[in-house]
Amino acid sequence: MRSGDRTDLSASRRPSPADEGFLKAIHHLGGAEKTVCTNEIADYLE
């Protein structure tokens, strides 16, 4: 596999800026908040 192909693949999977901020916010949560937030993510993705 060429490195160019790998770069194209990762670029196509890069989240939009809005999703990136959403994921970063989730990443900073922990404990019980994380469980609640996970349920919200499931709703968000449906």
Gaussian input, Z-matrix of N, CA and C with variables (Angstrom, degrees):
# hf/3-21g

backbone

0 1
 N
 C     1     B1
 C     2     B2     1     A1
 N     3     B3     2     A2     1     D1
 C     4     B4     3     A3     2     D2
 C     5     B5     4     A4     3     D3
 N     6     B6     5     A5     4     D4
 C     7     B7     6     A6     5     D5
 C     8     B8     7     A7     6     D6
 N     9     B9     8     A8     7     D7
 C    10    B10     9     A9     8     D8
 C    11    B11    10    A10     9     D9
 N    12    B12    11    A11    10    D10
 C    13    B13    12    A12    11    D11
 C    14    B14    13    A13    12    D12
 N    15    B15    14    A14    13    D13
 C    16    B16    15    A15    14    D14
 C    17    B17    16    A16    15    D15
 N    18    B18    17    A17    16    D16
 C    19    B19    18    A18    17    D17
 C    20    B20    19    A19    18    D18
 N    21    B21    20    A20    19    D19
 C    22    B22    21    A21    20    D20
 C    23    B23    22    A22    21    D21
 N    24    B24    23    A23    22    D22
 C    25    B25    24    A24    23    D23
 C    26    B26    25    A25    24    D24
 N    27    B27    26    A26    25    D25
 C    28    B28    27    A27    26    D26
 C    29    B29    28    A28    27    D27
 N    30    B30    29    A29    28    D28
 C    31    B31    30    A30    29    D29
 C    32    B32    31    A31    30    D30
 N    33    B33    32    A32    31    D31
 C    34    B34    33    A33    32    D32
 C    35    B35    34    A34    33    D33
 N    36    B36    35    A35    34    D34
 C    37    B37    36    A36    35    D35
 C    38    B38    37    A37    36    D36
 N    39    B39    38    A38    37    D37
 C    40    B40    39    A39    38    D38
 C    41    B41    40    A40    39    D39
 N    42    B42    41    A41    40    D40
 C    43    B43    42    A42    41    D41
 C    44    B44    43    A43    42    D42
 N    45    B45    44    A44    43    D43
 C    46    B46    45    A45    44    D44
 C    47    B47    46    A46    45    D45
 N    48    B48    47    A47    46    D46
 C    49    B49    48    A48    47    D47
 C    50    B50    49    A49    48    D48
 N    51    B51    50    A50    49    D49
 C    52    B52    51    A51    50    D50
 C    53    B53    52    A52    51    D51
 N    54    B54    53    A53    52    D52
 C    55    B55    54    A54    53    D53
 C    56    B56    55    A55    54    D54
 N    57    B57    56    A56    55    D55
 C    58    B58    57    A57    56    D56
 C    59    B59    58    A58    57    D57
 N    60    B60    59    A59    58    D58
 C    61    B61    60    A60    59    D59
 C    62    B62    61    A61    60    D60
 N    63    B63    62    A62    61    D61
 C    64    B64    63    A63    62    D62
 C    65    B65    64    A64    63    D63
 N    66    B66    65    A65    64    D64
 C    67    B67    66    A66    65    D65
 C    68    B68    67    A67    66    D66
 N    69    B69    68    A68    67    D67
 C    70    B70    69    A69    68    D68
 C    71    B71    70    A70    69    D69
 N    72    B72    71    A71    70    D70
 C    73    B73    72    A72    71    D71
 C    74    B74    73    A73    72    D72
 N    75    B75    74    A74    73    D73
 C    76    B76    75    A75    74    D74
 C    77    B77    76    A76    75    D75
 N    78    B78    77    A77    76    D76
 C    79    B79    78    A78    77    D77
 C    80    B80    79    A79    78    D78
 N    81    B81    80    A80    79    D79
 C    82    B82    81    A81    80    D80
 C    83    B83    82    A82    81    D81
 N    84    B84    83    A83    82    D82
 C    85    B85    84    A84    83    D83
 C    86    B86    85    A85    84    D84
 N    87    B87    86    A86    85    D85
 C    88    B88    87    A87    86    D86
 C    89    B89    88    A88    87    D87
 N    90    B90    89    A89    88    D88
 C    91    B91    90    A90    89    D89
 C    92    B92    91    A91    90    D90
 N    93    B93    92    A92    91    D91
 C    94    B94    93    A93    92    D92
 C    95    B95    94    A94    93    D93
 N    96    B96    95    A95    94    D94
 C    97    B97    96    A96    95    D95
 C    98    B98    97    A97    96    D96
 N    99    B99    98    A98    97    D97
 C   100   B100    99    A99    98    D98
 C   101   B101   100   A100    99    D99
 N   102   B102   101   A101   100   D100
 C   103   B103   102   A102   101   D101
 C   104   B104   103   A103   102   D102
 N   105   B105   104   A104   103   D103
 C   106   B106   105   A105   104   D104
 C   107   B107   106   A106   105   D105
 N   108   B108   107   A107   106   D106
 C   109   B109   108   A108   107   D107
 C   110   B110   109   A109   108   D108
 N   111   B111   110   A110   109   D109
 C   112   B112   111   A111   110   D110
 C   113   B113   112   A112   111   D111
 N   114   B114   113   A113   112   D112
 C   115   B115   114   A114   113   D113
 C   116   B116   115   A115   114   D114
 N   117   B117   116   A116   115   D115
 C   118   B118   117   A117   116   D116
 C   119   B119   118   A118   117   D117
 N   120   B120   119   A119   118   D118
 C   121   B121   120   A120   119   D119
 C   122   B122   121   A121   120   D120
 N   123   B123   122   A122   121   D121
 C   124   B124   123   A123   122   D122
 C   125   B125   124   A124   123   D123
 N   126   B126   125   A125   124   D124
 C   127   B127   126   A126   125   D125
 C   128   B128   127   A127   126   D126
 N   129   B129   128   A128   127   D127
 C   130   B130   129   A129   128   D128
 C   131   B131   130   A130   129   D129
 N   132   B132   131   A131   130   D130
 C   133   B133   132   A132   131   D131
 C   134   B134   133   A133   132   D132
 N   135   B135   134   A134   133   D133
 C   136   B136   135   A135   134   D134
 C   137   B137   136   A136   135   D135

   B1=1.4593
   B2=1.5290
   B3=1.3025
   B4=1.4607
   B5=1.5204
   B6=1.3325
   B7=1.4644
   B8=1.5260
   B9=1.3282
   B10=1.4634
   B11=1.5217
   B12=1.3379
   B13=1.4665
   B14=1.5213
   B15=1.3200
   B16=1.4626
   B17=1.5356
   B18=1.3248
   B19=1.4672
   B20=1.5216
   B21=1.3296
   B22=1.4564
   B23=1.5227
   B24=1.3265
   B25=1.4591
   B26=1.5232
   B27=1.3318
   B28=1.4634
   B29=1.5262
   B30=1.3149
   B31=1.4666
   B32=1.5283
   B33=1.3420
   B34=1.4576
   B35=1.5322
   B36=1.3381
   B37=1.4642
   B38=1.5251
   B39=1.3108
   B40=1.4663
   B41=1.5242
   B42=1.3452
   B43=1.4593
   B44=1.5152
   B45=1.3247
   B46=1.4546
   B47=1.5260
   B48=1.3321
   B49=1.4782
   B50=1.5299
   B51=1.3194
   B52=1.4643
   B53=1.5252
   B54=1.3268
   B55=1.4656
   B56=1.5196
   B57=1.3280
   B58=1.4547
   B59=1.5260
   B60=1.3333
   B61=1.4620
   B62=1.5144
   B63=1.3285
   B64=1.4638
   B65=1.5300
   B66=1.3278
   B67=1.4658
   B68=1.5214
   B69=1.3445
   B70=1.4671
   B71=1.5226
   B72=1.3262
   B73=1.4662
   B74=1.5238
   B75=1.3294
   B76=1.4631
   B77=1.5285
   B78=1.3143
   B79=1.4646
   B80=1.5252
   B81=1.3374
   B82=1.4661
   B83=1.5299
   B84=1.3210
   B85=1.4665
   B86=1.5263
   B87=1.3239
   B88=1.4590
   B89=1.5109
   B90=1.3208
   B91=1.4612
   B92=1.5224
   B93=1.3272
   B94=1.4669
   B95=1.5263
   B96=1.3159
   B97=1.4618
   B98=1.5235
   B99=1.3131
   B100=1.4604
   B101=1.5315
   B102=1.3304
   B103=1.4629
   B104=1.5178
   B105=1.3274
   B106=1.4640
   B107=1.5225
   B108=1.3083
   B109=1.4562
   B110=1.5291
   B111=1.3305
   B112=1.4531
   B113=1.5195
   B114=1.3345
   B115=1.4597
   B116=1.5276
   B117=1.3263
   B118=1.4611
   B119=1.5210
   B120=1.3238
   B121=1.4638
   B122=1.5262
   B123=1.3107
   B124=1.4582
   B125=1.5283
   B126=1.3287
   B127=1.4624
   B128=1.5255
   B129=1.3316
   B130=1.4648
   B131=1.5288
   B132=1.3255
   B133=1.4652
   B134=1.5238
   B135=1.3166
   B136=1.4678
   B137=1.5188
   A1=109.84
   A2=115.80
   A3=119.71
   A4=110.98
   A5=116.53
   A6=120.73
   A7=110.39
   A8=117.80
   A9=121.35
   A10=111.25
   A11=116.56
   A12=120.36
   A13=110.28
   A14=115.29
   A15=120.12
   A16=110.43
   A17=116.38
   A18=121.11
   A19=109.96
   A20=117.22
   A21=120.77
   A22=110.61
   A23=115.91
   A24=120.48
   A25=110.77
   A26=116.95
   A27=119.98
   A28=110.49
   A29=117.39
   A30=120.46
   A31=110.29
   A32=116.87
   A33=120.17
   A34=111.39
   A35=117.08
   A36=120.85
   A37=112.40
   A38=117.54
   A39=120.32
   A40=109.94
   A41=118.15
   A42=120.42
   A43=111.38
   A44=116.04
   A45=119.99
   A46=108.77
   A47=118.44
   A48=120.63
   A49=112.47
   A50=117.69
   A51=120.65
   A52=110.69
   A53=116.86
   A54=120.47
   A55=110.83
   A56=116.21
   A57=120.26
   A58=110.26
   A59=117.18
   A60=121.19
   A61=110.64
   A62=116.15
   A63=122.09
   A64=110.10
   A65=116.09
   A66=120.65
   A67=111.62
   A68=116.57
   A69=119.84
   A70=110.42
   A71=116.56
   A72=120.33
   A73=109.66
   A74=117.18
   A75=121.73
   A76=110.10
   A77=116.11
   A78=121.62
   A79=111.45
   A80=116.66
   A81=119.94
   A82=112.74
   A83=117.00
   A84=119.55
   A85=110.41
   A86=116.24
   A87=118.87
   A88=110.99
   A89=116.38
   A90=121.97
   A91=112.76
   A92=115.82
   A93=121.76
   A94=110.82
   A95=116.62
   A96=119.90
   A97=110.46
   A98=116.03
   A99=120.53
   A100=110.21
   A101=117.25
   A102=120.52
   A103=110.29
   A104=116.38
   A105=120.54
   A106=109.66
   A107=116.13
   A108=120.97
   A109=110.66
   A110=117.43
   A111=120.64
   A112=110.16
   A113=117.41
   A114=121.37
   A115=110.14
   A116=116.70
   A117=120.43
   A118=110.76
   A119=116.26
   A120=120.09
   A121=109.28
   A122=117.12
   A123=120.76
   A124=109.97
   A125=116.85
   A126=120.89
   A127=110.09
   A128=115.70
   A129=121.98
   A130=111.03
   A131=116.55
   A132=120.97
   A133=113.00
   A134=118.64
   A135=120.49
   A136=112.66
   D1=131.02
   D2=178.90
   D3=-79.22
   D4=150.06
   D5=-179.68
   D6=-62.58
   D7=-29.87
   D8=178.27
   D9=-62.29
   D10=-40.21
   D11=178.55
   D12=-64.31
   D13=-42.00
   D14=-178.81
   D15=-63.21
   D16=-39.91
   D17=179.23
   D18=-63.72
   D19=-43.33
   D20=-179.59
   D21=-62.75
   D22=-38.92
   D23=-178.94
   D24=-64.49
   D25=-46.62
   D26=-178.64
   D27=-67.15
   D28=-34.55
   D29=179.89
   D30=-66.34
   D31=-37.28
   D32=-179.25
   D33=-70.90
   D34=-21.48
   D35=-178.84
   D36=-96.29
   D37=-2.46
   D38=-177.78
   D39=-66.71
   D40=129.55
   D41=-179.83
   D42=-71.08
   D43=157.51
   D44=176.36
   D45=-67.97
   D46=160.38
   D47=179.73
   D48=-53.85
   D49=-38.94
   D50=179.91
   D51=-64.82
   D52=-45.86
   D53=178.88
   D54=-65.51
   D55=-36.48
   D56=-179.42
   D57=-62.46
   D58=-43.53
   D59=178.28
   D60=-64.79
   D61=-39.23
   D62=179.10
   D63=-61.78
   D64=-45.46
   D65=-179.69
   D66=-67.08
   D67=-38.28
   D68=179.41
   D69=-64.82
   D70=-40.04
   D71=179.38
   D72=-62.23
   D73=-42.60
   D74=179.26
   D75=-64.31
   D76=-40.74
   D77=-177.04
   D78=-59.58
   D79=-30.84
   D80=-177.49
   D81=-83.12
   D82=-9.09
   D83=178.94
   D84=-83.72
   D85=161.01
   D86=178.70
   D87=-154.80
   D88=172.75
   D89=176.47
   D90=61.07
   D91=-139.73
   D92=-176.64
   D93=-62.42
   D94=-34.34
   D95=179.68
   D96=-59.45
   D97=-35.78
   D98=-178.88
   D99=-64.49
   D100=-39.83
   D101=179.64
   D102=-64.17
   D103=-45.56
   D104=178.99
   D105=-61.84
   D106=-44.77
   D107=-177.86
   D108=-65.17
   D109=-35.89
   D110=178.71
   D111=-61.38
   D112=-40.17
   D113=177.35
   D114=-64.17
   D115=-38.74
   D116=178.28
   D117=-65.92
   D118=-36.75
   D119=178.21
   D120=-63.48
   D121=-43.11
   D122=179.64
   D123=-58.23
   D124=-42.03
   D125=177.59
   D126=-66.37
   D127=-40.80
   D128=-178.48
   D129=-62.66
   D130=-36.42
   D131=-176.65
   D132=-81.72
   D133=-17.80
   D134=-177.61
   D135=-73.06

